[in-house]
């Protein structure tokens, strides 16, 4: 246990090992509160994203290209709640790593994989919305279910390959540079060249793409809404295409909220993490990365607030109506947004 003992003696992560790291001290009250809080946060994230996964997977009407990207994002978010949050919370609360170097490297790979896949999914969402809003006539030909599935698979494959190489390179650099490491901690020291590569691939490039596309999306959507509102005020009948464009604009706005929220959580952490560690306290970095984790549990809340299809599907899931024969063919999602 990591809480403070009566004699206040110095505790070690592995008392039998001379090179053991020193264990941090916590009061029993602080120890219990942290475990309860992080357990609830993890359960919340897993449960809500599982609802999204079941909804899109079960109902045939929701098998659209856009929803497949949302499904991929929900899988990454759920795994963050299921794997990353509990493991990182244990490391934070216990102030020691008890699972060995191999599992530490595996944890680093999984954490990097899920965070980088989330960024990749956000880029795919931005591209999908750009084509839907700015080039609606080309959307059915350019954005097909098969192409989206291939893009999602490439996204996951590239992310796992990149993070495996990233962690292996970090361990090699660490072993050649550090001689004062203690046993019982799980962290990674990266060389400057990898910092630059990581900065470009998972910060500057996706950020530039997302911001550029969404600026264009919101400009075009604003113009389309003005035209539609003018037609409505003039008492003219709206065509199916006009209704569809208004629906696509609403979907772009909703997904834009998700993208913006994630970037607001991600940008401060990334900016601070690439600066000198002597400037930033470990508590600040820990807070920022847990803000990113917590964001994984907030995306389904946005869906619940803005997406009619999510409200309907959750109602059917919680009332167990999805167990009825033919429930997958439910045809009540007349407005996907």
Secondary structure, DSSP 8 states (H G I E B T S, - for coil): --B--TT----BTTTT-TTB-B---B-HHHHHHHHHHHHHHHHHHHHHHHHHHHHHHH-GGG--HHHHHHHHHHHHHHHIIIIIHHHHHHHHHHSS--SHHHHHHHHHHHHHHHHHHHHHHHHHHHHHHHHHHH-HHHHHHHS-HHHHHHHHHHHHHHHHHHHHHHHHHHHHHHHHH-S---BT-------HHHHHHHHIIIIIHHHHHHHHHHHHHHHHHHHHHHHHHHHHHTT----HHHHHHHHHHHHHHHHHHHHHHHHHHHHHHHHHHTS-TTTS-HHHHHHHHHHHHHHTTTHHHHHHHH-HHHHHHHHHHHTTGGGSTTGGG----SS--
